[in-house]
Amino acid sequence: MSHMSEMTVLERASVLSDQFYLALSGQIPVKQYLEFTVYYKDEEDPNVTSVICNQFSEMTYWWMTMLALHFRRSFEIGLPMRRSNSDGRQ
C-alpha cells in the first residue's frame, strides 16, 4: 500500500474500516488486519488515527467478551480450571 499519500483522508479511513470488518467477520485473519495497520504508522490525520484507536478498542472488547464467555462455559460445565502454585508453577 505504497500509495497512501495519494489517498484522501476518507479513502484511508474507508480502506482501514473495510479491512477491520473483514477481519471481524472472519473473512480475513485478524493477523492480516493487524499487519495492514502498519501502513498507517506515519498517519497524521486525527480522523484516521481515531478510526484505528476505535477499532483497536472494539477488538479488545470483542476479545475480552469471548474470553469471558469461554471461562463462563468452562465453569458451567465443570471443566477444571488451571491454577498456579504460589511459586508460579502449574
N, C-alpha and C positions, 0 to 999 in steps of 0.2 A: 504494500500500500504506500508506494513512494510518492504518490500524487496528493498527499494530504494537504499540502499547501495550496493546491489548486481548487480544493473543495470549499464550499461555503460552510459557515457555521451550522446551518440547518442540515446540510448534507453529511457533515461529520457526525453530528448527533444522531441522524437517522440511521446511518450505517452501523453505528455503535448499538443503537437500540435494536436493530434487526438481528445483529449477532447475539445480543443478550437474550432476546426472546426465542431465538433458535436453540440456544443452549438450555434455557429454562424449559422448553417443550421437549427436550431430548432429541432434537433433530441434528444437533451437532454436540460433540463432547464439551463439557464445561471447560476443560483444559484448553480447547481450541479458542473459546471466547476469551479466556484469561490471557492466552498468548497474543490474541488480536489486540488487546488493550495496550500492549507495549507500543504500538504505533502512536498512541496518544501521550507518550511520556513527555513530549515538549509542548503539549497543548496549553495555550494561554487564555483561551476564551472561557470566562466563568460559566457560561451557559453549558458548554460541552463538559467542562470538568465537574459541574454539578450533576450532569447525567451519569457520569462514571461513578461519582460518590453515591448517588441514589441507587444505582444498580448494585454496587458492592454491598450497600446496606440491605437491600432487598434479598440479595443472595445469602447474606449472613443470617437474616431472619428465616429464610427458607430452610437452610441447613440446620439451624437450631430447632426449628419445628420438627423436621424429620428425625433428628436425634431424640427429641423428647418423645415423639410417638414410638420410636423403636424401644426406648427404655420403658415406656409405659406398657407396651405389649409384652415385653420380656417379663416385667413384674407380674402382669395379669395372668400369664400362662405358667408362671413359676420357673422360668429359666434361672439358673444360678447366676448371680452377679459376681464378677471377678473382684476380689478385694486384695489390697496390698497389705503386707505385714508392716509393722511400724518402721522397719528399716527400708521399706520401699520395694521389697521383693514380693512377687506374687506366688 
